[in-house]
Amino acid sequence: MVNCCGLLNTNKEPVPLKSVEVELEVRDHVTTVVSTLNYENKEDKPLEAVFVFPLPGDAAVCHFSAKIGQTHIVAEVKEKKEAREEYDDALSSGQQAFLLEESDQSPDIFSLSVGSLPPGESASIRLEYVTELAVQADEGLRFCLPAVLNPRYQPQGSGGSEGGNVQVTSVPASLVPYSLSFSARVSSPRPVSKVESSCPLDPLQYLNTEQTQATVKLAAGHKFDRDVELLIYYKDAHQPTAVVEAGQASSQPGALMGDPVVMLSLYPEFPPAVMSSVASCGEFVFLLDRSGSMSGARIKSATDTLLLLLKSIPLGCYFNICSFGSSYEHIFPKSVEYNQKTMDEALKNVEEMKANLGGTEILKPLKHIYSQPCIPNQPRQLFVFTDGEVGNTKDVINLVKHNSVSHRCFSFGIGEGASSALINGLAKEGGGHAQFITGTDRMQPKVMQSLRFALQPAVVDISVTWYLPKGVSVTALSPPITALFQGQRSLVYAQLTGQSSEASDCCVTVKYSLAGHPSQNQLHFSLKPAVDTGLTVHRLAARTLIRSLEMEERERKGEEDGGVKKKVVELSVQSGVSSAFTAFIAVNKDNSEVIQGPLVRRNVPTPRKMGRSKRQRGPMSGAAPVMDGWPYLGNFRPAATASDAAVFAPLLGCLPRLVPMSRAAPVMNRLMSCRMPMGCSAPVMDMWLGSSFSESRLPKQPPRDPLLQLVSLQKASGCWVLDPALAAALGKTSEEVEKPKPASVNQEVWATILALIWLHGFQMDAQEEWELLAMKAVSWLRAQKASCVTECVEAGNALLVCNVQKDALGI
């Protein structure tokens, strides 16, 4: 019998992982992450512990080692099959072994196997990776430690599995049986303004008077109910920079690790005249995840965001809305022209959308969208909203890349545990922009920023030209730049080969065309290597090249030539950076004592968010059965018995006559806690239910957000109509709104000016959300060539008790 002491999982089995310690070393916009996982076997048998966990999708894993007692073993990178065989052979011979490998399906999932851990023994595993910090809409730099791993939906026929052949074991976040400590040291040439997080932090501690160095720690008691997200803000952060890193002395010149490598951070500045204009054409396709895990606040936030999007796109564009789960739906058979009729029809459908389509199968709806012919002179812009819980990440990204010439893809990862590999990969290969919405983040400002990007003219004819001293040549390690956005960083890695006796000054020029205007940005830098960077830049460059080669290998799938895979393995081994075709393997060959007895396997659980779980198959994954459209009562009280069902099932025929479908859950929960005689007839049930569950006694629906209430009333043309609904949204009666209207002014002009004054007077904190629809309103007003506009603004200010200037309104 297993001795159930110490750490236990939900199956009452001992868990050998005691704690996780994470240390960040942030240098400007790059970070090195060191994770230490401490294991202890408190059982009376030798163990094999398996831990499947998430990492950032663009991380370059570059070190893996183990310490058992006083013995320290550093892992080597080897071809994956060879590493697995070595691990299995070591366990078979009674040796201790450790294996770290990337999932075959998604580069943000790793599997760590700790083999032959003897009874009473402890082991400390050290994992190190480097990654770039993503630039956010508010100019913060984002780091995310994905502490949550949600179950990934595996579509039928895909045949993959997470973490190689290892099954993901997860438990609710509140039941995770190990602790997490997290600290960060931040340094930059520029002062650190602040550090924020979705998790409680200890106060920021500055290490020097210039405030260019600081430390911060996660407050004790992290509950594993969310990813650990840091937002780092520097003063004057987004300046173009170049970092040259010297090669490794032990590597041969001419090899990637032996030559210097340069990392360029480019922040293009577009001409103001071009940026002030907004495109009036385009095909906007919104693809919304309606799987079970999107239920609750996620689907509500997504549908609210669709309202803002539908009000903000210009007249003359085309649009469609598709949604998916285990199956997919679309509002229109193909994209339609945006006008009042089509907008109203779409909004009616959006209001009825629920997270009720089962699993997360995104590949089929994407294929359907790409099968639709593009509309001439209407550039396709695809917006994808998903919690990212898919198992076939690489297949999805490949599909987007294959169709990248015909569209731009903007992706949004919703909630904790969203796959960074999927969300970033969609945007990168689709020439768009990625955003993550976690914790208490509002989705709307981030999505509207991406819409502004989508409405910018596409940057074309992008080229990068290097001007280097004689004797020095350059080899690009990054794929060609396919997308540039105002204020957004583009990273370029390159290998510098050779030496020069001339001056070390260099220059790189990025040329492009924007709305027919040729433009260029230049960056001058020195070949003198930076200090104290170690091999961070080399490893990031190797990771970038490895990912590009892996993509090329997937595109050649089925062909005989294995040359690309061979290149990946060679580069991975040379640089010490993990890949899809390699793994880290460490074997304790110094231990002369053979470990006796069969190994007991323990899967260490990973935290997942509480909520509806997903099955791997089926059109209604994770959902309860339904009877005449009503959920079976067991969905509301897990402890319901068969006798409960016999008593309450007849009520399902009565409830729809008394309460709306949307109130099913509170009604059923109340039913299950009440006593009622057995064998009631339907009329008696009706009377009992009617008295017990009147609408007045049910939980009230929360009032609609005032901003969304006003926005919902805007017409597709950009104007508002003077009616009771508008008066209510403004907090006035119809008489109060109509009385001060100048006599010569059109009612719609007056209503639109009032709406604009209200937005500027009461909703400036949310300006990013309504800015584009306000621009539509201003354009409509200008087209009316209305008189008495100044008088209207004065009267509107008086009515709404505001002081908004006419110039501020843009009219």
Secondary structure, DSSP 8 states (H G I E B T S, - for coil): -----SSB-TTS-B--EEEEEEEEEEETTEEEEEEEEEEE--SSS-EEEEEEEE--TT-EEEEEEEEETTEEEE-EEEEHHHHHHHHHHHHHTT-EEEEEEE-SS-TTEEEEEEEEE-TT-EEEEEEEEEEE-EE-TTS-EEEEE-------B--TT----TTTT----EEEGGG--SEEEEEEEEE-SS-EEEEEESS-B---EESSTT--EEEEEB-S---SSS-EEEEEEETT----EEEEE---TTS-TTSTTTS-EEEEEE-----HHHHT---S--EEEEEEE-SGGGTTHHHHHHHHHHHHHHHHS-TT-EEEEEEESSSEEESSSS-EE-SHHHHHHHHHHHHT--S-S-S---HHHHHHHHHS---TT--EEEEEEE---BS-HHHHHHHHHHTGGGEEEEEEEESTT--HHHHHHHHHHTTS-EEEE-TT--HHHHHHHHHHHHHS--EEEEEEEEE--TT-EEEE-S-------TT--EEEEEEEES--SS--EEEEEEEEEETTEEEEEEEEEESS--SS-TTHHHHHHHHHHHHHHHHHHHHTTT-S--HHHHHHHHHHHHHT---TTEEEEEEETT--S---S--EEEEE-EEE-SS----SSSTTTT---EETTEE-GGGT-TT--HHHHHHHGGGGGTGGGTS-GGGHHHHHHHHHTS---TT--HHHHHHHHHHHS-GGGS-------HHHHHHTT--TTS----SHHHHHHTT--HHHHHTTS-TTS-HHHHHHHHHHHHHHHH-GGGHHHHHHHHHHHHHHHHHHT-S-HHHHHHHHHHHHT----HHHHT-
